[in-house]
Amino acid sequence: MADVPFSCQCGEMKGTLHGATPSSGNHLRCYCSACRAAVLYTTGKDVEDRGVELYQTTPDKISFQQGQNNLEVFSFTPERLLRFRASCCGVQMFTTLAKPKIAMAAIMTDLLHDKTAIGPIASQSFIPQADGTSKHSSILRLFGGTIWRALVARVTGRWKQTPFFDIETGKPIKAVYVPTSEERKSLPL
């Protein structure tokens, strides 16, 4: 198991992804419109048909050594997914579910200083099909692994070890910003 450093684009925020291995999380590529919209919203760059590369694990595997106070939270659907970005440079860094008791956190893999510990992409979600539908690859790894890791974190109490939520209130560490309809107008939602 490797501890892999990560940082935002400008380096103001620094942290560590602990115990990273191909089996302790899921290295995936997501093609959903919400992931694409989040990257476009935070960077101004559209990933188009390339998808977004993430590593899903549990929040207790993520710690900050510098700049955690720079985290901002936004969401297109606050009751489902929360997205955390760096206020210093604007880059999206993490995605979590809206409830801390369901322990899931995904880190944008391009922020990792070395991706070798997480292995190659093991699954893909919302892969666009010619007929306009989408499908998933390695669905058991994609969903089963996430559910299993969240269940273990819940049973062991590790879900409480999160840099993203105030466990006493169950709320994110900062107020969730919901982009206005004007801001969302150019996004592929």
C-alpha positions in Angstrom: 0.0 0.0 0.0 1.3 3.4 -0.9 0.7 6.9 0.5 0.4 9.1 -2.6 0.8 12.9 -2.3 -1.7 15.1 -4.1 -2.1 18.9 -4.6 -4.3 21.4 -6.3 -2.9 23.0 -9.5 -1.3 25.9 -7.8 0.1 23.9 -4.9 -1.7 25.8 -2.1 -3.5 22.7 -1.1 -1.5 19.6 -0.3 -2.5 16.2 1.1 -2.1 12.5 1.0 -4.2 9.6 -0.4 -3.4 6.8 2.2 -3.1 3.1 1.5 -3.7 3.5 -2.3 -3.8 0.2 -4.2 -5.9 -1.0 -7.1 -7.9 -3.1 -4.6 -8.4 -0.4 -1.9 -10.3 1.7 -4.3 -11.5 1.9 -7.9 -9.7 3.7 -10.7 -12.4 4.7 -13.1 -13.4 6.8 -16.0 -16.8 8.5 -15.9 -18.6 9.9 -18.9 -21.7 11.2 -17.2 -22.9 14.7 -18.0 -22.5 15.8 -14.3 -18.8 14.9 -14.1 -18.2 16.6 -17.4 -20.2 19.7 -16.3 -18.2 19.9 -13.0 -14.9 20.0 -14.9 -16.2 22.5 -17.3 -17.6 24.6 -14.5 -14.4 24.6 -12.5 -11.8 24.8 -15.3 -13.6 26.2 -18.3 -12.3 23.3 -20.3 -14.7 20.6 -21.7 -13.5 17.0 -21.5 -16.0 16.2 -24.3 -15.9 12.5 -25.1 -12.7 11.7 -23.1 -14.5 11.3 -19.7 -13.2 12.2 -16.3 -10.7 10.0 -14.5 -11.3 9.4 -10.7 -10.2 7.1 -7.9 -13.0 6.1 -5.6 -12.2 5.2 -2.0 -13.4 6.2 1.4 -12.9 9.7 3.0 -10.7 8.3 5.8 -8.0 7.6 3.2 -7.7 11.3 2.5 -5.8 13.8 4.7 -4.6 17.4 4.2 -1.2 18.7 5.2 -1.8 22.2 3.9 -4.6 24.4 2.7 -7.7 22.5 3.7 -9.4 25.8 4.5 -9.3 26.5 0.8 -11.9 23.8 0.0 -15.1 25.0 -1.4 -18.2 22.9 -2.0 -20.6 23.1 -4.9 -23.3 20.8 -6.3 -25.7 20.7 -9.2 -27.9 18.4 -7.1 -27.1 19.0 -3.3 -29.1 16.0 -2.1 -26.9 13.6 -4.2 -23.3 14.5 -5.0 -21.1 17.2 -3.6 -18.0 18.4 -5.4 -15.1 20.0 -3.6 -12.8 22.4 -5.3 -9.8 24.6 -4.4 -10.7 28.2 -3.9 -7.1 29.2 -4.7 -7.0 27.9 -8.3 -10.5 26.7 -8.8 -9.7 23.1 -9.8 -12.2 20.4 -8.8 -10.5 18.0 -6.4 -13.1 15.6 -4.9 -16.6 14.2 -5.1 -18.5 12.7 -2.2 -22.1 11.7 -1.6 -24.2 14.2 0.3 -24.4 12.1 3.5 -21.2 11.3 5.4 -22.6 8.0 6.7 -22.3 6.6 3.2 -18.5 6.9 3.1 -17.4 7.5 -0.5 -14.9 10.0 -1.8 -13.4 10.2 -5.3 -10.3 12.2 -6.1 -9.5 13.5 -9.5 -6.5 11.4 -10.5 -4.6 14.2 -12.3 -4.0 15.7 -8.9 -2.1 12.7 -7.7 1.7 13.1 -7.9 2.1 9.4 -9.0 -0.8 7.3 -10.4 1.1 4.0 -10.5 -0.2 3.0 -7.0 -3.8 3.0 -8.1 -3.2 0.9 -11.1 -4.8 1.2 -14.6 -8.4 2.2 -15.1 -10.5 -0.8 -13.9 -14.0 0.3 -14.8 -16.0 2.9 -16.7 -19.4 4.4 -16.1 -22.0 6.0 -18.4 -20.1 5.0 -21.6 -22.0 6.6 -24.5 -23.5 4.3 -27.0 -24.3 5.0 -30.7 -28.0 4.7 -30.0 -27.9 7.5 -27.3 -28.0 5.2 -24.3 -25.1 4.5 -22.0 -23.6 1.5 -20.3 -21.1 0.6 -17.6 -18.0 -1.7 -17.7 -17.0 -3.9 -14.7 -20.2 -3.0 -13.0 -19.5 -5.3 -10.0 -16.2 -3.5 -9.3 -17.8 -0.1 -10.0 -20.8 -0.4 -7.7 -20.1 -3.4 -5.6 -16.7 -2.1 -4.5 -18.1 1.3 -3.6 -20.9 -0.3 -1.5 -18.6 -2.7 0.2 -16.1 0.0 1.2 -18.9 2.2 2.5 -20.4 -0.7 4.5 -17.0 -1.6 6.1 -16.4 2.1 6.9 -19.9 2.3 8.5 -19.5 -0.8 10.6 -16.0 0.1 11.8 -16.8 3.8 12.4 -14.2 4.9 9.9 -17.0 7.0 8.2 -16.5 9.5 11.0 -12.9 10.2 9.8 -13.6 12.6 7.0 -12.1 15.9 6.0 -15.3 16.8 4.1 -18.0 16.9 6.8 -18.6 18.1 10.3 -19.7 14.8 11.9 -21.6 16.4 14.7 -24.0 18.2 12.3 -23.7 15.9 9.3 -23.1 18.9 7.1 -20.2 19.6 4.7 -17.4 21.7 6.2 -18.5 24.7 4.1 -21.9 25.8 2.8 -22.8 24.2 -0.5 -23.0 26.6 -3.4 -25.5 25.7 -6.1 -24.6 27.3 -9.4 -27.3 29.7 -10.8 -29.3 28.9 -13.9 -27.2 31.4 -15.7 -24.0 29.7 -14.7 -25.5 26.3 -15.7 -26.7 27.5 -19.1 -23.5 26.5 -20.9 -23.0 23.2 -19.0 -23.9 19.8 -20.5 -26.5 18.9 -17.8 
